[in-house]
Amino acid sequence: MSKKRGSSRKTLESSLKSAPKPSSKKPLQSVEVIIRKKVLGEAPEEHHFVVADGRKLKNIIELADALETMSEEIFSHHANELKNDFSSWVKDVFYDHSLAEDISRAKNRLETQIVVLRRLVKELM
């Protein structure tokens, strides 16, 4: 009842000979794929962050810039014991949960800015 090994299998060579040949009717097309990291990308217009002072932020870089000049009053309107709009925006729009968590742990405007800038530098390296 023992079978000889490989007796029922085709050899690689005979398989290649019987394999259908690719059609040469259509030339191969090349496709260019551009991958951008979401954290460096721009949010769609309907998801821009509207700061309490009226400024609109399109991306994380603009958030870092806004934190530079933002008053403590405006900052605490968006980030306080009850909520952190910056963290929510980063998580919900850019899908960067780790950055969002780091932002939510920051204790003030300066710490938030440092967290954001560190992440931007990391992404650019």
PyMOL commands that set and color helices and strands:
alter all, ss='L'
color gray80, all
select helices_A, chain A and resi 12-18+38-40+45-47+60-69+72-78+85-94+97-105+109-124
alter helices_A, ss='H'
color red, helices_A
select strands_A, chain A and resi 49-50+56-57
alter strands_A, ss='S'
color yellow, strands_A
deselect
rebuild
show_as cartoon
